[in-house]
Amino acid sequence: MWLILSKMEDDVNTDAPSSIPSKTLLGCFLDVADRYPERIAVKDGETSTTYHVLKARVLSIASALRNQGVEPGHRVAVELTPSADLIAALLAVQYAGAAYVPLDKKAPLERNRLIVDDAKPVLTISDSDISSLYYIDHVSIQTLTSAAASTNLGDHSRLDNTAYIIYTSGTTGKPKGVPITHSNLAALFCVTDSLFHFSHQDATLLYHSYAFDFSVWEIWSVLGYGGKLVIPDEAIKIVPHALAELIKEENITLLNQTPTAFSVNAEKLCQFQPEELSLRCIIFGGERLNFQTLKLWSKHFGLRSPILVNMYGITETTVHASWHIVNEADLMNPESNIGWVLPHFHYMIRPLGNELSIESGGELLLSGPQVTNGYLNTENDNGNKFIWLETEGVSQRYYCSGDVVKHTPKGELIYLGRCDEQVKINGFRIETGEIESVLAQLEDIDDISVLAAKTDIHGHHLIGFFTSSSAQDEEEIKEKLKSQARLALPIYMRPLRYRRIDVMPKTVNGKIDKKLILHSME
């Protein structure tokens, strides 16, 4: 049984923008570079790079790459420290007609080697001329930027070419490559431009690793429109008050954060008066948002200036697939509303068990112009994750997200968690995200993560790991959590134990690292 809960959004919105892009975002960058040559494109520490200079650097690097044997359709690995040169390198790879494969310098070497082995790039761009750690040809960014630009090269990016390949965690432990085309990427901004009204007056941070697809959104939301991309030093990113000062001084208008990161940074931003900041929009993504954590922010800034937008997305659907503007009612609701799918997406909800209702929810399936053509070199996974279904006489290709959602009477989507985060305790199938939503309503709780564990003494059971800035005794907070669970959850969904931790560990992408939490118990 399948429950079809939405038509394509443009079927009900006659003003929906076209999802058929006419040019690549790189083409848009080249246009705005000519339109705003003296505007700052990238601010890197004390160094400002104008659009004119950045474009010239892109052309120089692209020419050098072609001289190194890079051809349209090739893949080029990029392992650089975040800087204006990194941005120039990413764009130059695309200008040469190739796709970039990001390698996070902070990621384990073995993971990066697995990526290189799978993607088989023809070249690696690195920070130095030292011998490559990946046993393939490499070239330093200094060598590339010193090359003279060819006037005959031309922009070789095409809508149907792969723009980048970002690797996600695979269920087997081996990362899976997700090729995203220029068309996928352009479709994202075709529909979101009318929602966010990007312009040359915008400024945003490159806050996230360029190996995380949130960075793609950060880069193109400004460089495709003539705005400014600010690259914070790593030392600033990890100090909330320093980051807040940077956001103020650089007049950041668009701030992209995972909920975990924002829970750390929001307090220092609240030390400013609203008129001291240029923020017009804060965009959440990457993980489930608990709206109760926004109460402090709402008291200080309200919810209108800046607006807060909760966006849901997956690498396989090109960064973002839905959006929801946070309102006052959300702050009192334990559920995580991810709103409406973006225009031109079609979705279905697949049952997890034998029955499906609006209340119980199921797995979200997505179809549309932002969906990737499939994983790189993993035909078996493609068959499991991408399926063809016929609805209303039309056959469409869907991506099976692995995310559990339910449908509200108004037609919005509520995010419940991951299919693979469901656990069975004493025969009951449990969604840990639902438990976290209930427990996070306590004012003493800053963040909470509920995990399943097994011990000889307790057998299979649930543990609630929490952080708290409250001065209350740990045992008192634990008793409050137990009381909250008794009031709102059935017995089988109540954690057996609670444990206070100093910091909720995060992955390099800013998400809660549940594996590390469990490892801390050993």
C-alpha positions as CSV (number, residue, x, y, z in Angstrom):
1,M,0.0,0.0,0.0
2,W,1.3,3.5,-0.9
3,L,-0.1,6.8,0.2
4,I,0.3,9.6,-2.3
5,L,0.0,12.8,-0.4
6,S,1.1,15.5,-2.8
7,K,0.9,16.6,-6.4
8,M,3.9,18.3,-7.8
9,E,4.1,21.8,-6.2
10,D,3.8,23.6,-9.5
11,D,0.5,21.8,-10.1
12,V,-1.0,23.9,-7.3
13,N,1.1,27.0,-7.7
14,T,0.7,28.7,-11.0
15,D,3.4,31.2,-10.0
16,A,6.0,28.6,-9.4
17,P,9.3,29.4,-11.2
18,S,10.6,27.2,-14.0
19,S,12.8,24.3,-12.9
20,I,14.4,24.1,-16.3
21,P,17.6,26.1,-16.0
22,S,18.9,27.9,-19.0
23,K,22.5,28.1,-17.9
24,T,24.9,26.7,-15.2
25,L,25.6,28.6,-12.0
26,L,29.2,28.9,-13.2
27,G,27.8,30.8,-16.2
28,C,25.9,33.0,-13.7
29,F,29.1,33.7,-11.9
30,L,30.9,34.7,-15.1
31,D,28.1,37.1,-15.8
32,V,28.0,38.8,-12.4
33,A,31.8,39.0,-12.5
34,D,31.5,41.2,-15.6
35,R,28.6,43.1,-14.0
36,Y,30.2,43.7,-10.6
37,P,34.0,43.5,-11.3
38,E,35.0,45.6,-8.3
39,R,32.6,44.1,-5.7
40,I,34.2,41.7,-3.2
41,A,33.5,38.1,-4.1
42,V,35.5,36.4,-1.3
43,K,36.8,37.7,2.0
44,D,39.5,35.5,3.5
45,G,40.9,36.8,6.7
46,E,42.3,40.3,5.9
47,T,42.4,39.5,2.1
48,S,39.5,40.6,-0.1
49,T,39.2,39.2,-3.6
50,T,37.1,41.1,-6.1
51,Y,34.9,39.4,-8.8
52,H,37.3,40.6,-11.5
53,V,40.3,39.0,-9.7
54,L,38.5,35.8,-8.8
55,K,37.4,35.3,-12.4
56,A,40.9,35.9,-13.7
57,R,42.2,33.3,-11.2
58,V,39.5,30.8,-12.2
59,L,40.6,31.2,-15.9
60,S,44.3,30.8,-15.0
61,I,43.7,27.6,-13.0
62,A,41.4,26.2,-15.6
63,S,44.0,26.8,-18.3
64,A,46.7,25.1,-16.2
65,L,44.4,22.2,-15.5
66,R,43.8,21.7,-19.3
67,N,47.6,21.8,-19.7
68,Q,47.8,19.1,-17.1
69,G,45.6,16.9,-19.2
70,V,42.2,17.5,-17.5
71,E,39.4,17.1,-20.1
72,P,35.6,17.6,-19.9
73,G,34.1,14.6,-18.1
74,H,37.2,14.0,-15.9
75,R,37.2,14.2,-12.1
76,V,39.6,16.3,-10.1
77,A,40.2,15.8,-6.4
78,V,40.6,19.0,-4.3
79,E,42.3,19.0,-0.9
80,L,42.9,22.6,0.1
81,T,42.6,24.8,3.2
82,P,39.5,27.0,2.9
83,S,40.5,30.2,1.2
84,A,39.9,32.3,-1.9
85,D,42.2,29.9,-3.8
86,L,39.9,27.0,-2.8
87,I,36.9,28.7,-4.3
88,A,38.8,29.5,-7.5
89,A,40.0,25.9,-7.8
90,L,36.4,24.5,-7.4
91,L,35.1,26.9,-10.1
92,A,38.1,26.3,-12.4
93,V,37.6,22.6,-12.3
94,Q,34.1,23.1,-13.5
95,Y,35.1,25.7,-16.1
96,A,37.4,23.1,-17.6
97,G,34.4,20.8,-17.9
98,A,35.4,18.4,-15.1
99,A,33.8,17.6,-11.7
100,Y,35.4,18.3,-8.4
101,V,35.8,15.7,-5.7
102,P,36.3,17.4,-2.3
103,L,38.6,15.8,0.2
104,D,38.3,17.2,3.7
105,K,41.7,17.7,5.2
106,K,40.3,17.0,8.6
107,A,38.9,13.7,7.6
108,P,40.8,10.4,8.3
109,L,43.4,9.7,5.6
110,E,41.9,6.2,5.1
111,R,38.5,7.7,4.2
112,N,40.0,10.1,1.7
113,R,41.9,7.2,0.2
114,L,38.7,5.2,-0.2
115,I,37.1,8.2,-2.0
116,V,40.1,8.6,-4.3
117,D,40.1,4.9,-5.1
118,D,36.4,5.0,-5.9
119,A,36.2,8.3,-7.8
120,K,39.5,7.8,-9.7
121,P,40.3,11.4,-10.3
122,V,42.9,12.2,-12.9
123,L,44.6,14.8,-10.6
124,T,44.6,16.1,-7.0
125,I,45.0,19.8,-6.3
126,S,46.7,20.3,-2.9
127,D,48.3,23.0,-0.8
128,S,51.9,22.0,-1.6
129,D,54.2,20.2,-4.0
130,I,54.9,17.3,-1.6
131,S,54.3,13.9,-3.0
132,S,50.7,12.8,-3.1
133,L,49.3,10.7,-0.3
134,Y,46.8,9.2,-2.8
135,Y,49.2,7.7,-5.3
136,I,47.9,9.8,-8.2
137,D,49.2,12.8,-10.0
138,H,49.0,16.0,-8.1
139,V,49.6,19.7,-8.5
140,S,49.9,22.5,-6.0
141,I,47.5,25.4,-6.0
142,Q,50.4,27.8,-6.2
143,T,51.5,26.3,-9.5
144,L,48.0,26.6,-10.9
145,T,47.4,30.2,-9.9
146,S,50.7,31.3,-11.4
147,A,49.8,30.0,-14.8
148,A,48.8,32.4,-17.6
149,A,45.1,32.2,-18.6
150,S,44.3,31.0,-22.1
151,T,42.0,33.2,-24.1
152,N,40.9,30.2,-26.2
153,L,39.7,27.9,-23.4
154,G,36.1,28.9,-23.0
155,D,33.6,27.7,-20.4
156,H,33.3,23.9,-20.8
157,S,30.6,23.4,-18.1
158,R,27.4,22.0,-19.4
159,L,24.1,21.5,-17.7
160,D,24.2,17.7,-18.2
161,N,27.8,17.5,-17.0
162,T,28.7,16.5,-13.4
163,A,29.5,19.5,-11.3
164,Y,30.8,17.8,-8.2
165,I,30.8,14.4,-6.4
166,I,30.3,14.5,-2.7
167,Y,30.7,11.3,-0.7
168,T,28.2,10.3,2.0
169,S,28.5,7.5,4.6
170,G,27.5,4.1,3.3
171,T,25.7,1.4,5.3
172,T,28.6,-0.9,4.6
173,G,31.1,1.5,6.1
174,K,32.4,2.5,2.6
175,P,31.5,6.0,1.5
176,K,29.3,6.4,-1.5
177,G,29.8,9.0,-4.2
178,V,26.9,11.2,-5.2
179,P,27.4,12.9,-8.6
180,I,25.4,16.1,-8.9
181,T,25.0,17.7,-12.4
182,H,25.0,21.4,-13.2
183,S,21.4,20.9,-14.1
184,N,20.6,19.5,-10.6
185,L,22.4,22.4,-9.0
186,A,20.8,25.1,-11.2
187,A,17.3,23.6,-10.6
188,L,17.8,24.2,-6.8
189,F,18.5,27.9,-7.3
190,C,15.8,28.3,-10.0
191,V,13.2,27.5,-7.3
192,T,14.8,28.9,-4.2
193,D,15.7,32.3,-5.7
194,S,12.1,33.3,-5.6
195,L,11.9,32.2,-1.9
196,F,15.0,33.9,-0.6
197,H,15.5,36.7,-3.1
198,F,19.3,36.4,-3.4
199,S,21.1,39.5,-4.5
200,H,24.5,41.3,-4.8
201,Q,23.8,42.8,-1.4
202,D,24.0,39.4,0.4
203,A,26.9,38.1,2.4
204,T,27.3,34.6,3.9
205,L,29.9,32.5,5.6
206,L,31.6,29.4,4.2
207,Y,30.9,27.8,7.6
208,H,30.8,24.2,6.6
209,S,33.4,21.8,5.1
210,Y,33.4,22.0,1.3
211,A,33.1,18.2,1.5
212,F,29.6,18.7,3.0
213,D,26.9,19.8,0.5
214,F,25.7,22.6,2.8
215,S,28.8,24.4,1.5
216,V,27.5,24.2,-2.1
217,W,24.5,26.2,-1.0
218,E,26.7,28.7,0.9
219,I,28.9,29.3,-2.1
220,W,26.4,29.7,-4.8
221,S,23.8,31.7,-2.8
222,V,26.2,34.6,-3.1
223,L,28.7,33.9,-6.0
224,G,25.8,33.3,-8.4
225,Y,24.3,36.8,-7.6
226,G,27.3,39.1,-6.9
227,G,27.3,38.8,-3.1
228,K,30.2,38.2,-0.7
229,L,31.5,34.9,0.6
230,V,33.3,35.2,3.9
231,I,35.7,32.4,4.9
232,P,36.2,32.4,8.6
233,D,39.5,31.1,10.1
234,E,39.1,27.7,11.8
235,A,40.1,29.3,15.1
236,I,37.2,31.8,14.8
237,K,34.6,29.1,13.9
238,I,35.1,27.2,17.2
239,V,34.9,30.3,19.4
240,P,31.2,31.5,19.5
241,H,31.9,35.1,20.6
242,A,34.6,35.5,17.8
243,L,32.2,34.1,15.2
244,A,29.4,36.4,16.4
245,E,31.8,39.4,16.0
246,L,32.7,38.3,12.5
247,I,29.0,38.0,11.6
248,K,28.5,41.5,12.8
249,E,31.6,43.1,11.2
250,E,31.1,41.5,7.8
251,N,27.4,42.3,7.7
252,I,26.4,38.7,7.1
253,T,22.8,38.5,5.8
254,L,22.4,34.8,5.2
255,L,23.6,32.4,8.0
256,N,23.5,28.7,7.4
257,Q,23.7,26.4,10.5
258,T,23.1,22.9,11.6
259,P,20.9,23.0,14.7
260,T,23.7,21.6,16.8
261,A,26.0,24.4,15.7
262,F,23.4,27.1,16.2
263,S,22.7,25.9,19.7
264,V,26.3,26.8,20.6
265,N,26.5,30.1,18.6
266,A,23.1,31.6,19.2
267,E,23.8,32.8,22.8
268,K,26.7,35.0,21.7
269,L,24.7,36.5,18.8
270,C,22.0,37.4,21.3
271,Q,24.4,39.8,23.0
272,F,23.9,42.2,20.1
273,Q,20.8,44.3,19.6
274,P,18.8,43.4,16.5
275,E,19.8,46.6,14.7
276,E,23.5,45.8,15.1
277,L,23.2,42.8,12.8
278,S,22.5,42.6,9.1
279,L,21.0,39.1,9.3
280,R,17.9,38.7,7.2
281,C,17.7,34.9,7.2
282,I,19.0,32.0,9.2
283,I,18.7,28.7,7.4
284,F,18.8,25.4,9.3
285,G,19.7,22.1,7.7
286,G,21.8,19.0,8.0
287,E,19.9,17.4,10.9
288,R,16.6,17.5,12.8
289,L,15.7,20.9,14.3
290,N,14.2,20.9,17.8
291,F,12.2,24.2,17.8
292,Q,12.2,24.5,21.6
293,T,15.9,25.4,21.4
294,L,14.9,28.6,19.6
295,K,13.0,30.1,22.5
296,L,16.0,32.2,23.8
297,W,16.6,33.5,20.3
298,S,12.9,34.3,19.8
299,K,12.7,36.3,23.0
300,H,15.6,38.5,21.9
301,F,15.1,38.8,18.1
302,G,11.6,37.6,17.5
303,L,11.0,35.5,14.4
304,R,10.6,38.2,11.7
305,S,14.0,39.8,11.4
306,P,15.8,37.7,10.6
307,I,13.4,35.0,9.6
308,L,14.3,31.5,10.5
309,V,13.9,28.8,7.9
310,N,14.0,25.0,8.6
311,M,15.1,23.2,5.5
312,Y,15.2,19.5,4.9
313,G,17.5,18.0,2.3
314,I,19.7,15.1,1.3
315,T,22.9,15.1,-0.8
316,E,21.1,12.9,-3.3
317,T,18.5,15.6,-3.9
318,T,20.9,18.5,-4.2
319,V,21.2,20.0,-0.7
320,H,17.6,21.1,0.0
321,A,14.2,19.6,-0.8
322,S,11.8,21.4,1.5
323,W,11.4,24.6,3.5
324,H,9.4,25.9,6.5
325,I,9.4,29.4,8.0
326,V,9.5,29.1,11.8
327,N,6.6,30.6,13.6
328,E,5.5,31.1,17.2
329,A,3.4,28.0,17.3
330,D,6.4,25.9,16.4
331,L,8.2,26.9,19.6
332,M,5.5,25.1,21.6
333,N,5.4,22.1,19.4
334,P,7.7,19.1,20.0
335,E,7.4,18.0,16.4
336,S,10.0,19.1,13.7
337,N,8.1,20.7,10.9
338,I,10.0,20.6,7.6
339,G,7.2,22.3,5.7
340,W,6.5,22.1,2.0
341,V,8.6,20.4,-0.6
342,L,10.3,22.8,-3.0
343,P,8.5,23.6,-6.2
344,H,8.7,20.8,-8.9
345,F,9.4,18.1,-6.3
346,H,6.9,15.2,-6.2
347,Y,6.8,13.0,-3.1
348,M,5.3,9.9,-1.8
349,I,5.3,8.3,1.6
350,R,6.0,4.6,1.8
351,P,4.7,2.5,4.8
352,L,7.3,1.1,7.2
353,G,4.9,-1.7,8.3
354,N,1.7,-3.2,7.0
355,E,-0.3,-0.1,7.4
356,L,0.1,3.6,6.8
357,S,-1.9,6.5,8.0
358,I,-1.4,10.3,8.1
359,E,-0.6,9.9,11.9
360,S,1.9,7.1,11.6
361,G,3.9,8.3,8.7
362,G,6.5,6.4,6.6
363,E,9.5,6.7,4.4
364,L,9.8,9.8,2.3
365,L,10.3,9.3,-1.5
366,L,11.3,12.2,-3.7
367,S,11.2,12.8,-7.4
368,G,12.2,15.9,-9.4
369,P,14.9,17.7,-11.3
370,Q,17.2,17.9,-8.3
371,V,17.5,14.2,-7.8
372,T,20.8,12.7,-8.8
373,N,21.1,10.1,-11.5
374,G,22.5,7.6,-9.0
375,Y,25.5,6.7,-7.0
376,L,28.9,6.3,-8.5
377,N,30.1,2.7,-9.1
378,T,27.3,1.2,-6.9
379,E,24.7,-0.4,-9.2
380,N,23.3,-2.5,-6.4
381,D,22.6,0.5,-4.2
382,N,21.1,2.4,-7.2
383,G,18.5,-0.4,-7.6
384,N,17.6,-0.2,-3.9
385,K,17.5,3.5,-3.5
386,F,16.2,4.7,-6.8
387,I,12.9,3.2,-8.0
388,W,10.4,3.9,-10.8
389,L,6.7,4.2,-9.7
390,E,3.6,5.1,-11.7
391,T,1.2,7.7,-10.4
392,E,-1.8,8.9,-12.3
393,G,-0.6,7.1,-15.4
394,V,2.9,8.8,-15.3
395,S,6.0,6.8,-14.5
396,Q,8.5,8.8,-12.3
397,R,11.9,8.0,-10.8
398,Y,12.0,8.4,-7.0
399,Y,14.8,8.5,-4.5
400,C,14.1,6.5,-1.3
401,S,15.4,8.9,1.4
402,G,15.5,6.6,4.4
403,D,13.8,9.4,6.3
404,V,10.6,8.9,8.2
405,V,8.0,11.7,7.9
406,K,4.3,12.2,8.5
407,H,1.8,14.5,6.9
408,T,-0.1,17.2,8.7
409,P,-3.8,18.0,7.8
410,K,-2.5,21.3,6.3
411,G,-0.2,19.4,3.9
412,E,3.1,20.1,5.6
413,L,5.7,17.4,6.4
414,I,6.8,16.5,9.9
415,Y,10.3,14.9,10.2
416,L,10.4,12.0,12.6
417,G,13.9,10.6,12.1
418,R,15.8,8.0,10.1
419,C,14.5,4.5,9.2
420,D,17.9,3.2,10.3
421,E,17.6,5.1,13.6
422,Q,14.5,3.0,14.5
423,V,15.3,0.6,17.2
424,K,13.4,-2.4,18.7
425,I,13.1,-2.7,22.4
426,N,11.2,-5.6,23.8
427,G,9.5,-6.1,20.4
428,F,8.4,-2.5,20.1
429,R,9.7,-0.4,17.1
430,I,10.8,3.0,18.5
431,E,11.7,6.2,16.7
432,T,14.3,7.8,18.9
433,G,13.7,11.3,17.4
434,E,10.2,11.3,18.9
435,I,11.6,10.7,22.4
436,E,14.2,13.4,21.9
437,S,11.5,15.9,20.9
438,V,9.5,15.2,24.1
439,L,12.5,15.4,26.5
440,A,14.0,18.5,24.8
441,Q,11.0,20.5,26.0
442,L,12.6,20.8,29.5
443,E,14.2,24.2,30.0
444,D,17.2,22.6,31.7
445,I,18.1,20.6,28.6
446,D,20.3,22.2,26.0
447,D,20.6,19.2,23.8
448,I,19.7,15.5,24.0
449,S,20.3,12.4,22.1
450,V,18.6,9.0,22.8
451,L,20.5,5.9,21.8
452,A,19.9,2.2,22.1
453,A,22.5,0.1,24.0
454,K,22.9,-3.4,25.3
455,T,24.5,-4.5,28.5
456,D,24.6,-7.8,30.5
457,I,22.8,-6.2,33.4
458,H,20.1,-4.2,31.5
459,G,19.8,-6.0,28.2
460,H,18.5,-3.9,25.3
461,H,17.5,-0.5,26.6
462,L,17.5,3.3,25.8
463,I,19.9,5.8,27.2
464,G,19.4,9.6,27.1
465,F,22.6,11.6,26.7
466,F,22.1,15.3,27.5
467,T,23.9,18.6,27.9
468,S,22.8,21.3,30.2
469,S,24.0,24.8,31.2
470,S,21.8,24.7,34.2
471,A,23.4,25.0,37.7
472,Q,21.0,22.3,38.9
473,D,22.5,19.1,40.2
474,E,22.7,16.3,37.6
475,E,20.5,14.0,39.6
476,E,17.8,16.6,39.8
477,I,17.8,17.1,36.0
478,K,17.7,13.3,35.6
479,E,14.6,13.1,37.8
480,K,12.9,15.9,35.7
481,L,13.7,13.9,32.5
482,K,12.2,10.8,34.0
483,S,9.1,12.7,35.1
484,Q,8.7,14.2,31.6
485,A,9.0,10.8,30.1
486,R,6.4,9.3,32.4
487,L,4.0,12.2,31.5
488,A,4.4,12.0,27.7
489,L,5.7,8.6,26.7
490,P,4.6,5.0,26.9
491,I,6.7,2.8,29.1
492,Y,8.5,1.1,26.2
493,M,9.7,4.5,24.9
494,R,11.1,5.8,28.2
495,P,14.9,5.7,28.5
496,L,16.1,3.5,31.3
497,R,19.1,5.6,32.0
498,Y,20.3,9.2,31.6
499,R,23.8,10.5,31.4
500,R,25.0,14.1,31.4
501,I,27.9,14.9,29.1
502,D,29.9,18.2,28.8
503,V,29.6,18.6,25.1
504,M,27.4,17.0,22.4
505,P,30.1,15.6,20.0
506,K,29.8,16.7,16.4
507,T,31.0,15.3,13.1
508,V,33.0,17.4,10.7
509,N,29.7,18.3,9.1
510,G,28.3,19.8,12.3
511,K,25.9,16.9,13.0
512,I,25.6,15.0,16.3
513,D,28.1,12.2,16.3
514,K,26.1,9.3,17.9
515,K,28.9,6.8,17.3
516,L,31.3,8.9,19.4
517,I,28.7,9.2,22.1
518,L,28.4,5.4,22.3
519,H,32.1,5.0,22.1
520,S,32.5,7.2,25.2
521,M,30.6,4.6,27.2
522,E,33.1,1.8,26.5
